[in-house]
């Protein structure tokens, strides 16, 4: 049974930081490219993607230089380090494959506000 469990969200002031985690199980995590998405309205936005071996990643222009995606294939965990957070980063954050092929988890809420 595929399971994606996101955690690490919370309330943070502008300029602050958070690290999100996604614990994955039930599929070949170490062989899969993985992504972080976020949703603040009706559409879900692709934020960052990392390939299976972790050596290449891509970012949305809106987070480039501030967010870093990484993974631990021994622990089946995907991470998103978010620095210099802005109010417009407020959203529910999810992990999935870049093609959204897995059942979505519950997400983790990130709120950036003073």
Secondary structure, 3 states (H helix, E strand, C coil): CCEEEEECCEEECCCCCEEEEEEEECCCHHHCCEEEEEECCCCEEEEEEECCCCCCEEECCCCCCCEEEEEECCCCEEEEEECCCCHHHCEEEEEECCCCCCCCCCCEEEEECC
